[in-house]
Amino acid sequence: MIDFIFDLLSGGVGFSTNVLDTRKIDSNIRLLRQHEWFKKIYENNQYYPLLIGNREVRAYLQSNFRVKRMIRNERSQAKFLLLLNKEIKI
């Protein structure tokens, strides 16, 4: 519940600590890797560098709320894929 509130505040109001929690992100990536749709993304040479080193993508994956929503919801998965594709073009 605390993660949800923090995610809501940091994402919705514009409040940000600018500090990424590497352990939390890596834990969320391990959780996502249990799902076939994410395994394909993780093993893709185009997306892998974004998952490891892109600040925007890692900040997105830091949110437990977003990660759990991606696991349950195909629209959230598609939104994440759009973020990855946007970051590739930058």
N, C-alpha and C positions, 0 to 999 in steps of 0.2 A: 504494500500500500504506500509506503514511504517512497519507493522508487517511482510509482505512478505519479505521485504528487510532484516529486522533483522533476520528472520528465515533462509533466504538464507545464510547470513553471519555466523550465529552461527552454522548452520548445515553443510554448504558446505565448509567452509574454516577452520573449527576447532576452531574458536573463540567462547569462552563460558564465561559467567559471573559467572557460577556455582551457580547462585541464581535462585530458582524457584519462580514463581509468583503464589501463591496458589489461589488467587481470579480468575486469568485468567484460571488456570487449572480447577477449580471447575465450572466456567462458561462454559468452553468447554465440560466438562462432562455432565452438565445439557442439553446443546444443543444436544449432542450425545444421551442422554437418550430418546429423542423424537423419536428415530428410533428403530424399533423392533430388528434389528440385534444387536444393542449395548445393548439394555435392557437385552437380553439373556446373554451377557458377564457380564454386571453389576450385575445381580442377581446370577451368578455362584459363588459358594463358593470358587472355585479354583482361579478365576480371581480377585474377589473383593479386596482381600488384596493388589494385585499389583496396582490396580487403586488408592488405598488410600495411600500406603506407599512405593512403589518402585520408586526410583529416576529416573531410565531410562524410565520407562513407563510414569511417570508424566512429565518428560522433553519432551517426545514425544507429550503428550497431551497439552503441553503449547503452541504449535505452532498452531495459528489460521489457517494458510495455510494448514497444514497437516489435521487438523480436518475437514475443509471444503472439502478437497479432499476426505477424508474418507466418508463423507456424500454422495458425488456424485459418487464415484468410487468403485466398488466391489474389484478391485485389491488392492486398498489402504486399504480396510477393511481386506483383506486376509493378507496383509503385517503386519498390526497391530496385527492380531491374531498370526502370526508367532513370533512377538516380545514378546507377552504375554507368549506363549509356551516356548520360549527360556529362559525367566526370571524365569519361574516355575522350570526349570531344574537346574538353578544355585543354 
